[in-house]
Amino acid sequence: MVAGKFVMVDHIELEGLAVPKYLFDTDEGRVGFLGTVQISETLATVRLGTYCEVEYTGDAKSGRSRTVKEFDIRVEADTELLEGPATVASDSVQE
C-alpha cells in the first residue's frame, strides 16, 4: 500500500503511448507508480497535496477477458475536488 500526499503527475512514453506516473510523498520517501485506468479516473480530480491511500487488491477479468489490476483508492474525505484533470506539477507540494 502507498499512503501519503499526492504531489505530482508526470507522463512517460511506453510503447508509443503517454502513460501517467503518479508520485506520492510517504513516510518512507517519494514513491511513484504508473497509472491504470482506475487510478487515473480516481485521481483525475484530486488536488495535489491531498493525502491518499492506494492499495493493490488483486487481478480481475475485464469485459474483454483481459486481466486488469484492481486497487482500493482512498482520498482524504474533506478534500475539495478539482473540476478538471490534475496537471503536471513541480516537485513541491502545492497547498
C-alpha positions as CSV (number, residue, x, y, z in Angstrom):
1,M,0.0,0.0,0.0
2,V,1.1,3.6,-0.8
3,A,-0.1,6.2,1.7
4,G,0.9,9.8,1.5
5,K,0.5,13.2,-0.1
6,F,-0.2,13.2,-3.8
7,V,2.5,15.5,-5.1
8,M,2.9,15.2,-8.8
9,V,1.6,13.7,-12.1
10,D,4.1,13.2,-14.8
11,H,3.8,11.3,-18.1
12,I,6.3,8.8,-19.6
13,E,6.3,7.2,-23.0
14,L,5.6,3.5,-23.0
15,E,5.3,1.6,-26.3
16,G,4.5,4.9,-28.1
17,L,1.8,6.0,-25.6
18,A,1.9,8.7,-22.9
19,V,1.3,6.9,-19.6
20,P,0.7,8.9,-16.4
21,K,3.1,8.4,-13.5
22,Y,1.8,9.4,-10.1
23,L,4.1,10.5,-7.3
24,F,3.4,10.5,-3.5
25,D,5.4,11.7,-0.6
26,T,5.2,9.0,2.1
27,D,6.8,8.4,5.5
28,E,9.4,6.2,3.6
29,G,10.2,8.9,1.0
30,R,8.9,9.6,-2.5
31,V,7.1,6.7,-4.3
32,G,5.9,6.7,-7.9
33,F,3.9,4.2,-9.9
34,L,2.2,4.1,-13.4
35,G,-1.5,4.8,-13.6
36,T,-4.1,2.3,-14.6
37,V,-7.5,3.4,-16.0
38,Q,-9.0,3.0,-12.5
39,I,-6.2,5.0,-10.8
40,S,-6.2,7.7,-13.5
41,E,-10.0,8.2,-13.3
42,T,-10.0,8.3,-9.5
43,L,-7.0,10.8,-9.1
44,A,-8.0,13.0,-12.1
45,T,-9.9,15.4,-9.8
46,V,-7.9,15.1,-6.7
47,R,-5.9,18.2,-5.7
48,L,-2.1,18.0,-5.4
49,G,-1.1,17.8,-1.7
50,T,-4.1,15.6,-0.8
51,Y,-3.5,12.6,1.4
52,C,-4.4,9.4,-0.4
53,E,-4.0,5.6,0.1
54,V,-3.6,3.3,-2.9
55,E,-3.7,-0.4,-2.2
56,Y,-3.5,-3.2,-4.8
57,T,-6.3,-5.7,-4.2
58,G,-5.7,-8.3,-6.9
59,D,-6.4,-9.1,-10.5
60,A,-9.8,-9.3,-12.2
61,K,-11.1,-10.1,-15.6
62,S,-12.3,-7.2,-17.7
63,G,-15.2,-7.2,-20.1
64,R,-12.9,-8.4,-22.9
65,S,-11.4,-11.3,-20.8
66,R,-8.3,-9.3,-20.2
67,T,-6.7,-9.4,-16.8
68,V,-6.6,-6.0,-15.1
69,K,-5.1,-4.9,-11.7
70,E,-7.6,-3.6,-9.2
71,F,-6.9,-1.1,-6.4
72,D,-8.7,0.3,-3.4
73,I,-8.1,4.0,-3.5
74,R,-9.0,6.2,-0.6
75,V,-8.8,10.0,-0.7
76,E,-8.9,12.3,2.3
77,A,-12.6,12.9,3.0
78,D,-12.7,16.7,3.4
79,T,-10.7,17.3,0.2
80,E,-12.1,19.8,-2.3
81,L,-12.1,18.2,-5.8
82,L,-10.9,19.9,-9.0
83,E,-13.3,20.4,-11.9
84,G,-10.8,19.1,-14.4
85,P,-7.9,16.7,-14.6
86,A,-4.8,17.1,-12.4
87,T,-1.9,18.6,-14.3
88,V,1.8,18.2,-14.2
89,A,3.3,20.0,-11.2
90,S,6.6,20.8,-9.7
91,D,8.3,18.6,-7.1
92,S,7.0,20.8,-4.2
93,V,3.6,20.1,-2.7
94,Q,1.1,22.9,-3.6
95,E,-1.2,23.9,-0.8
